[in-house]
Amino acid sequence: MDPSKQETNQNKASKTSAKKETHEFQFVVYNTMTQQKEVFKPKIPGKVCMYVCGVTAYDFSHLGHARAAVAFDVLYRYLQHLGYEVTYVRNFTDVDDKIIRRANETGEDPISLSDRYCKEYNVDMSDLQCLSPTHEPRVSAHIEQIKDMITQIINKDFGYVVDGDVFFAVDKFPNYGKLSGQKLANNRAGERVAVDSRKRNPSDFALWKAAKPGEPSWDSPWGPGRPGWHIECSAMSAHYLSFKFDIHGGGLDLIFPHHENEIAQSCAACEESDVSYWMHNGHVTNNNEKMSKSLGNFFTIRQITERYHPLALRYFLINAHYRSPLNYSVVQLEGASEAIFYIYQTLQDCQDSLSQLREEIPNDGKPARTTPDAKECISKLCNEFQSKMSDDLSTSLILTGAFLEALKLVNNLLTMLKKKQQKQQRLLVIQSLIEVEKEARKVLDVLGLQPPCSYNEILLQLKEKALTRAGLVEDDVIRLINERVEVRRNKDFLKSDQMRADLQAKGIALMDVGTETIWRPCVPVQQEPEVVPSGDQKAPSSR
């Protein structure tokens, strides 16, 4: 059985329940085609078909790729949460000029090189907790579908053949530019192809490229060759989803010319071709310049996850609206790391406490009773989560506000349990703790932030990453803690505070809990420069 269908069947009851809970909120998405938010209505009730442009696999994927993947993974998860059966297709481009150039540089077979990087991409996606799409088609495995579509386009007089190359005649398609608003003159070759004097119109683009020595090629009615870039997505989306489907997604940079050309090709091949919603995620920038391999200002996902936990990176990516620009920032990554540490530590403390109290919880099947504060907190969390997610996936507003209030309430309830209480009041606190924690986990699950292992394991991993960034190992921190204990015993509190500050500057926070000192990751705090008393100031050196 298809894993996605199995998952759908297993969670059918819970998703139906979720759909009932959210009836008061209509899910709206921003449609690039109409440039406005629209109420989401799938073509087939209860089912959603979604195609998202994937990566051209010739190198390790960068932060921009991570943002697109996480943005549409959140959409995928939320649609499932609403009770929809989702068919999610995300392609791999494994036949392309860039792949061929890289293969020539390394002396590898282009398809083998691309296969290797497809697998590396999926490792990154697993680390980021992106669910596997229903289908992950590759261009090299769909050459027949691509040739069939090109044949349809030629037969309907939208394409023409020149010396074994096939071009799309944009003059024949009067609605060209309706997605982007771009004029034909702006499509003079696009990003990946050079101007070709054989074209009838400089804006015409390649559907099929005649074979060249040393390049992969396939036989076709027009001679041996390989597909152009744009045709692959039209052919594969039609193959898996038909010419009519609900959502087509990708990065903002794909609107023109890639998605514009897709529309032209698909409509040329089938007049009834129709995508209901075009959705695009914003760029990741570095110093306010688009991050990309061509500009050389990018960071690979691996480079970042060597120093920051993948879930901290995911938190960072969803902490901005998916359509807005996102500027790469070490400070924000540090903040994301600290934020998820607090989340998982709170939930771990809750689990630790509840594991010792299970015998006190009645198993009579009656609905759990909660304190008025807990009831209000749960209601506010549910409403805020659904209202923000239903408003074009406003994830940046979810992990603050009511969610943080819920974590604060968990900590307050844990404190209450340490105090003596009457049996009924104690039971009320325990049940409140269970219910609030349950709602917090639901939010994390839809956002893809619920860890695949125990909270304790994630906390240890987060601490390891913090030590890596600090250039320390845990033995170093323990040694400094022990030295600081001795310093405090000698009442040298000035030195004790300085030792704490030195570690905090490296992202290691010391916490004195009773007679014990523990440590946890924190955002590195820059120390204030020492102020020299005015009477001791020295004259500036002339050197």
LUMPAVO-228459 format. One record per residue (C-alpha): residue number from 0; residue in three letters; x, y, z. Coordinates in steps of 0.02 Angstrom, whole numbers. Example, Ala and Ser with C-alpha at 12.3 -4.5 7.8 and 13.67 -1.06 7.14 Angstrom:
2
     i    aa       c1       c2       c3
     0   Ala      615     -225      390
     1   Ser      684      -53      357
***
This chain:
543
     i    aa       c1       c2       c3
     0   Met        0        0        0
     1   Asp       58      177      -38
     2   Pro      129      248      127
     3   Ser       33      410      105
     4   Lys     -132      315       84
     5   Gln      -93      204      232
     6   Glu      -60      358      337
     7   Thr     -222      435      275
     8   Asn     -323      281      323
     9   Gln     -242      269      494
    10   Asn     -283      449      536
    11   Lys     -451      462      448
    12   Ala     -549      478      609
    13   Ser     -436      609      686
    14   Lys     -432      712      526
    15   Thr     -621      708      510
    16   Ser     -628      771      688
    17   Ala     -503      908      647
    18   Lys     -610      961      500
    19   Lys     -762      978      612
    20   Glu     -664     1082      735
    21   Thr     -611     1205      599
    22   His     -778     1231      511
    23   Glu     -785     1411      569
    24   Phe     -622     1453      479
    25   Gln     -614     1452      290
    26   Phe     -443     1408      223
    27   Val     -383     1548      110
    28   Val     -225     1550        5
    29   Tyr     -140     1684      -97
    30   Asn     -158     1646     -282
    31   Thr      -17     1720     -386
    32   Met     -127     1710     -541
    33   Thr     -260     1827     -469
    34   Gln     -141     1917     -349
    35   Gln     -263     1900     -205
    36   Lys     -315     1782      -67
    37   Glu     -450     1657     -112
    38   Val     -551     1529      -17
    39   Phe     -475     1359      -54
    40   Lys     -597     1242     -142
    41   Pro     -525     1083     -220
    42   Lys     -588     1022     -387
    43   Ile     -642      857     -309
    44   Pro     -719      873     -134
    45   Gly     -609      793       -2
    46   Lys     -459      772     -117
    47   Val     -314      887     -162
    48   Cys     -189      869     -304
    49   Met      -30      970     -284
    50   Tyr      126      987     -391
    51   Val      282     1077     -329
    52   Cys      438     1109     -433
    53   Gly      586     1021     -353
    54   Val      774     1043     -369
    55   Thr      895     1026     -513
    56   Ala     1007      896     -432
    57   Tyr     1190      933     -468
    58   Asp     1253      987     -297
    59   Phe     1204      992     -114
    60   Ser     1046     1092      -89
    61   His     1051     1264      -12
    62   Leu      945     1362      110
    63   Gly      829     1425      -28
    64   His      786     1246      -73
    65   Ala      753     1210      110
    66   Arg      633     1355      122
    67   Ala      529     1297      -26
    68   Ala      525     1118       37
    69   Val      473     1167      214
    70   Ala      343     1292      154
    71   Phe      253     1164       47
    72   Asp      277     1028      177
    73   Val      180     1137      300
    74   Leu       44     1157      168
    75   Tyr       42      968      140
    76   Arg       29      935      326
    77   Tyr     -107     1065      352
    78   Leu     -213      999      209
    79   Gln     -202      826      287
    80   His     -245      901      456
    81   Leu     -402      973      376
    82   Gly     -451      799      322
    83   Tyr     -405      803      138
    84   Glu     -331      657       45
    85   Val     -180      738      -37
    86   Thr      -83      680     -190
    87   Tyr       80      776     -180
    88   Val      202      772     -326
    89   Arg      375      851     -316
    90   Asn      495      821     -459
    91   Phe      682      803     -479
    92   Thr      766      880     -631
    93   Asp      903      755     -673
    94   Val      929      807     -855
    95   Asp      992      985     -874
    96   Asp     1135     1095     -937
    97   Lys     1201     1125     -761
    98   Ile     1205      940     -723
    99   Ile     1298      904     -884
   100   Arg     1427     1040     -849
   101   Arg     1458      975     -674
   102   Ala     1472      795     -737
   103   Asn     1599      850     -867
   104   Glu     1700      935     -729
   105   Thr     1700      780     -619
   106   Gly     1710      650     -756
   107   Glu     1547      567     -701
   108   Asp     1396      507     -796
   109   Pro     1267      649     -784
   110   Ile     1123      537     -733
   111   Ser     1229      451     -600
   112   Leu     1290      617     -532
   113   Ser     1113      682     -521
   114   Asp     1052      522     -440
   115   Arg     1181      545     -303
   116   Tyr     1124      722     -266
   117   Cys      940      671     -271
   118   Lys      979      549     -131
   119   Glu     1075      683      -34
   120   Tyr      927      801      -53
   121   Asn      812      671       22
   122   Val      931      652      170
   123   Asp      916      839      199
   124   Met      727      830      184
   125   Ser      720      690      311
   126   Asp      828      793      431
   127   Leu      709      940      410
   128   Gln      561      823      441
   129   Cys      482      854      272
   130   Leu      359      715      232
   131   Ser      395      616       75
   132   Pro      284      668      -70
   133   Thr      164      542     -145
   134   His      269      540     -303
   135   Glu      446      602     -339
   136   Pro      464      587     -528
   137   Arg      628      614     -620
   138   Val      643      683     -795
   139   Ser      749      536     -857
   140   Ala      608      415     -812
   141   His      473      515     -904
   142   Ile      548      546    -1076
   143   Glu      403      458    -1163
   144   Gln      273      570    -1080
   145   Ile      377      722    -1125
   146   Lys      392      670    -1308
   147   Asp      204      636    -1315
   148   Met      166      810    -1251
   149   Ile      287      892    -1373
   150   Thr      202      796    -1514
   151   Gln       33      863    -1458
   152   Ile      102     1040    -1454
   153   Ile      175     1025    -1630
   154   Asn       15      946    -1699
   155   Lys      -84     1095    -1634
   156   Asp       38     1215    -1720
   157   Phe      112     1285    -1559
   158   Gly      284     1209    -1590
   159   Tyr      407     1200    -1734
   160   Val      563     1099    -1774
   161   Val      732     1173    -1824
   162   Asp      880     1057    -1855
   163   Gly      822      930    -1725
   164   Asp      775     1062    -1596
   165   Val      593     1096    -1555
   166   Phe      536     1270    -1501
   167   Phe      373     1334    -1430
   168   Ala      300     1477    -1532
   169   Val      244     1603    -1402
   170   Asp      160     1712    -1534
   171   Lys       32     1574    -1555
   172   Phe      -20     1585    -1371
   173   Pro     -114     1750    -1344
   174   Asn     -124     1733    -1154
   175   Tyr       64     1720    -1131
   176   Gly      114     1822     -979
   177   Lys      -50     1808     -883
   178   Leu       34     1734     -727
   179   Ser      180     1853     -713
   180   Gly      118     2005     -806
   181   Gln      281     2000     -905
   182   Lys      288     2050    -1088
   183   Leu      355     1935    -1222
   184   Ala      510     2041    -1245
   185   Asn      565     1995    -1067
   186   Asn      575     1811    -1109
   187   Arg      727     1825    -1221
   188   Ala      801     1657    -1174
   189   Gly      759     1651     -991
   190   Glu      886     1604     -862
   191   Arg      954     1442     -932
   192   Val      967     1463    -1122
   193   Ala     1063     1573    -1242
   194   Val      982     1676    -1380
   195   Asp      962     1571    -1537
   196   Ser      947     1660    -1706
   197   Arg      851     1511    -1777
   198   Lys      700     1555    -1672
   199   Arg      552     1638    -1756
   200   Asn      534     1749    -1604
   201   Pro      674     1781    -1477
   202   Ser      548     1738    -1340
   203   Asp      520     1562    -1407
   204   Phe      589     1428    -1291
   205   Ala      655     1252    -1314
   206   Leu      544     1100    -1293
   207   Trp      674      978    -1359
   208   Lys      862     1000    -1383
   209   Ala      956      908    -1519
   210   Ala     1092      792    -1456
   211   Lys     1269      856    -1434
   212   Pro     1426      750    -1413
   213   Gly     1453      691    -1234
   214   Glu     1275      731    -1177
   215   Pro     1139      607    -1129
   216   Ser     1009      589    -1266
   217   Trp      855      491    -1315
   218   Asp      779      449    -1485
   219   Ser      631      555    -1540
   220   Pro      530      595    -1697
   221   Trp      643      748    -1718
   222   Gly      806      655    -1695
   223   Pro      908      609    -1541
   224   Gly      907      738    -1402
   225   Arg      843      783    -1229
   226   Pro      700      885    -1154
   227   Gly      704     1072    -1126
   228   Trp      688     1131     -946
   229   His      507     1191     -946
   230   Ile      421     1044    -1032
   231   Glu      467      920     -896
   232   Cys      350      991     -765
   233   Ser      204     1008     -886
   234   Ala      222      827     -938
   235   Met      248      755     -764
   236   Ser      108      854     -681
   237   Ala      -12      800     -818
   238   His       45      619     -802
   239   Tyr       17      609     -614
   240   Leu     -122      734     -587
   241   Ser     -203      760     -759
   242   Phe     -211      929     -845
   243   Lys     -329      994     -710
   244   Phe     -269     1001     -531
   245   Asp     -278     1110     -377
   246   Ile     -109     1182     -327
   247   His       52     1217     -419
   248   Gly      193     1281     -310
   249   Gly      373     1336     -315
   250   Gly      492     1477     -277
   251   Leu      455     1656     -324
   252   Asp      594     1652     -453
   253   Leu      501     1517     -551
   254   Ile      350     1626     -593
   255   Phe      440     1689     -747
   256   Pro      488     1612     -862
   257   His      467     1434     -796
   258   His      287     1434     -736
   259   Glu      233     1553     -872
   260   Asn      303     1431     -999
   261   Glu      222     1284     -911
   262   Ile       51     1366     -930
   263   Ala       80     1398    -1114
   264   Gln      139     1219    -1147
   265   Ser        1     1135    -1048
   266   Cys     -138     1241    -1125
   267   Ala      -65     1212    -1298
   268   Ala      -66     1024    -1271
   269   Cys     -239     1024    -1190
   270   Glu     -359     1171    -1204
   271   Glu     -443     1119    -1041
   272   Ser     -282     1128     -941
   273   Asp     -314     1220     -778
   274   Val     -225     1247     -612
   275   Ser     -337     1324     -479
   276   Tyr     -204     1402     -367
   277   Trp      -25     1455     -403
   278   Met       74     1472     -242
   279   His      251     1538     -224
   280   Asn      369     1554      -77
   281   Gly      482     1705      -54
   282   His      670     1711      -77
   283   Val      800     1682       57
   284   Thr      920     1828       55
   285   Asn     1096     1855      119
   286   Asn     1131     2037      160
   287   Asn      967     2074       70
   288   Glu     1026     1993      -93
   289   Lys      941     1836     -158
   290   Met     1035     1681     -101
   291   Ser     1079     1571     -250
   292   Lys     1216     1460     -317
   293   Ser     1240     1572     -469
   294   Leu     1281     1720     -356
   295   Gly     1395     1616     -244
   296   Asn     1317     1688      -85
   297   Phe     1227     1532      -28
   298   Phe     1243     1412      118
   299   Thr     1202     1229       93
   300   Ile     1080     1145      210
   301   Arg     1223     1034      269
   302   Gln     1334     1183      311
   303   Ile     1198     1251      424
   304   Thr     1147     1086      504
   305   Glu     1327     1050      550
   306   Arg     1311     1192      676
   307   Tyr     1123     1204      707
   308   His      997     1067      735
   309   Pro      887     1036      581
   310   Leu      732     1071      687
   311   Ala      806     1239      735
   312   Leu      827     1274      550
   313   Arg      647     1221      516
   314   Tyr      587     1336      657
   315   Phe      688     1478      580
   316   Leu      610     1447      408
   317   Ile      429     1444      468
   318   Asn      455     1591      585
   319   Ala      424     1705      435
   320   His      274     1701      319
   321   Tyr      311     1587      173
   322   Arg      281     1726       44
   323   Ser      392     1856      128
   324   Pro      579     1876      100
   325   Leu      683     1790      233
   326   Asn      854     1861      271
   327   Tyr      985     1735      328
   328   Ser     1042     1782      502
   329   Val     1150     1692      628
   330   Val     1063     1789      766
   331   Gln      893     1722      709
   332   Leu      961     1545      697
   333   Glu     1027     1562      874
   334   Gly      858     1626      929
   335   Ala      769     1481      842
   336   Ser      885     1357      927
   337   Glu      851     1432     1098
   338   Ala      663     1437     1063
   339   Ile      648     1253     1020
   340   Phe      758     1205     1167
   341   Tyr      634     1293     1281
   342   Ile      487     1206     1195
   343   Tyr      561     1032     1209
   344   Gln      627     1059     1385
   345   Thr      454     1113     1443
   346   Leu      371      963     1362
   347   Gln      505      846     1431
   348   Asp      478      915     1607
   349   Cys      292      886     1581
   350   Gln      319      706     1525
   351   Asp      437      671     1670
   352   Ser      309      733     1793
   353   Leu      160      643     1715
   354   Ser      254      478     1704
   355   Gln      260      479     1895
   356   Leu       76      524     1913
   357   Arg      -13      405     1793
   358   Glu      -82      300     1937
   359   Glu     -172      453     2004
   360   Ile     -270      479     1843
   361   Pro     -440      390     1840
   362   Asn     -470      278     1689
   363   Asp     -659      291     1693
   364   Gly     -684      355     1515
   365   Lys     -758      519     1574
   366   Pro     -704      683     1490
   367   Ala     -556      762     1578
   368   Arg     -594      908     1693
   369   Thr     -476     1055     1685
   370   Thr     -448     1216     1778
   371   Pro     -531     1374     1709
   372   Asp     -358     1439     1659
   373   Ala     -319     1279     1565
   374   Lys     -487     1279     1477
   375   Glu     -464     1458     1421
   376   Cys     -284     1423     1368
   377   Ile     -334     1273     1262
   378   Ser     -476     1367     1179
   379   Lys     -365     1514     1139
   380   Leu     -226     1402     1072
   381   Cys     -345     1305      958
   382   Asn     -429     1461      892
   383   Glu     -267     1554      863
   384   Phe     -187     1406      777
   385   Gln     -333     1377      660
   386   Ser     -362     1561      622
   387   Lys     -179     1592      580
   388   Met     -154     1433      479
   389   Ser     -316     1459      383
   390   Asp     -257     1633      337
   391   Asp     -133     1583      201
   392   Leu      -24     1482      322
   393   Ser       28     1624      437
   394   Thr      152     1514      530
   395   Ser      255     1662      590
   396   Leu      115     1710      710
   397   Ile       83     1537      784
   398   Leu      234     1497      892
   399   Thr      212     1656      992
   400   Gly       57     1717     1082
   401   Ala      -58     1578     1137
   402   Phe       71     1440     1108
   403   Leu      198     1521     1224
   404   Glu       59     1554     1349
   405   Ala       20     1368     1345
   406   Leu      201     1324     1384
   407   Lys      202     1451     1524
   408   Leu       44     1372     1595
   409   Val      126     1200     1586
   410   Asn      270     1265     1692
   411   Asn      148     1346     1814
   412   Leu       50     1183     1830
   413   Leu      211     1086     1860
   414   Thr      252     1208     2001
   415   Met       78     1183     2075
   416   Leu      103      995     2079
   417   Lys      253     1018     2194
   418   Lys      140     1097     2324
   419   Lys       24     1006     2442
   420   Gln     -155     1001     2377
   421   Gln     -318      914     2408
   422   Lys     -344      757     2303
   423   Gln     -478      832     2189
   424   Gln     -379      991     2159
   425   Arg     -223      891     2122
   426   Leu     -317      782     1997
   427   Leu     -383      940     1913
   428   Val     -205     1005     1893
   429   Ile     -143      839     1823
   430   Gln     -284      828     1696
   431   Ser     -257     1009     1647
   432   Leu      -73      972     1618
   433   Ile     -117      823     1507
   434   Glu     -241      921     1401
   435   Val     -132     1076     1377
   436   Glu       18      969     1330
   437   Lys      -89      872     1206
   438   Glu     -143     1031     1116
   439   Ala       35     1097     1109
   440   Arg       92      935     1029
   441   Lys      -46      948      896
   442   Val       21     1118      845
   443   Leu      199     1053      834
   444   Asp      143      903      733
   445   Val       57     1006      598
   446   Leu      207     1122      588
   447   Gly      326      974      573
   448   Leu      413     1016      737
   449   Gln      362      863      836
   450   Pro      527      767      856
   451   Pro      546      591      783
   452   Cys      628      534      945
   453   Ser      611      577     1130
   454   Tyr      623      757     1189
   455   Asn      774      705     1293
   456   Glu      867      646     1138
   457   Ile      829      809     1047
   458   Leu      885      911     1197
   459   Leu     1050      818     1201
   460   Gln     1072      847     1014
   461   Leu     1036     1033     1036
   462   Lys     1166     1042     1173
   463   Glu     1294      954     1062
   464   Lys     1264     1083      925
   465   Ala     1284     1225     1051
   466   Leu     1450     1151     1108
   467   Thr     1507     1139      927
   468   Arg     1468     1323      898
   469   Ala     1557     1368     1060
   470   Gly     1711     1267     1013
   471   Leu     1695     1164     1172
   472   Val     1657      988     1229
   473   Glu     1548      948     1379
   474   Asp     1699      903     1486
   475   Asp     1758     1083     1462
   476   Val     1593     1151     1527
   477   Ile     1590     1031     1676
   478   Arg     1768     1079     1720
   479   Leu     1723     1265     1714
   480   Ile     1568     1233     1820
   481   Asn     1673     1144     1951
   482   Glu     1801     1285     1949
   483   Arg     1661     1411     1970
   484   Val     1593     1312     2119
   485   Glu     1763     1329     2202
   486   Val     1770     1514     2160
   487   Arg     1599     1541     2238
   488   Arg     1651     1442     2391
   489   Asn     1792     1568     2411
   490   Lys     1662     1707     2393
   491   Asp     1747     1780     2239
   492   Phe     1580     1824     2162
   493   Leu     1653     1948     2039
   494   Lys     1757     1810     1959
   495   Ser     1610     1691     1969
   496   Asp     1500     1813     1872
   497   Gln     1638     1839     1744
   498   Met     1654     1651     1716
   499   Arg     1466     1642     1687
   500   Ala     1473     1790     1568
   501   Asp     1619     1714     1471
   502   Leu     1519     1556     1439
   503   Gln     1361     1654     1398
   504   Ala     1459     1748     1265
   505   Lys     1489     1578     1184
   506   Gly     1306     1525     1193
   507   Ile     1317     1423     1355
   508   Ala     1204     1478     1499
   509   Leu     1242     1421     1676
   510   Met     1094     1402     1793
   511   Asp     1111     1383     1981
   512   Val      972     1268     2038
   513   Gly      981     1246     2226
   514   Thr     1155     1178     2262
   515   Glu     1179     1116     2085
   516   Thr     1235     1209     1928
   517   Ile     1170     1151     1759
   518   Trp     1195     1220     1585
   519   Arg     1090     1245     1431
   520   Pro     1112     1327     1261
   521   Cys     1071     1512     1244
   522   Val     1089     1652     1119
   523   Pro     1269     1714     1138
   524   Val     1270     1876     1236
   525   Gln     1402     2003     1187
   526   Gln     1490     2068     1340
   527   Glu     1494     2253     1374
   528   Pro     1668     2327     1349
   529   Glu     1755     2363     1512
   530   Val     1744     2547     1556
   531   Val     1911     2619     1614
   532   Pro     1890     2748     1755
   533   Ser     1924     2923     1687
   534   Gly     2071     2950     1803
   535   Asp     2159     2796     1737
   536   Gln     2136     2831     1551
   537   Lys     2295     2821     1449
   538   Ala     2344     2936     1307
   539   Pro     2318     2856     1138
   540   Ser     2473     2778     1062
   541   Ser     2552     2868      916
   542   Arg     2594     2702      832
***
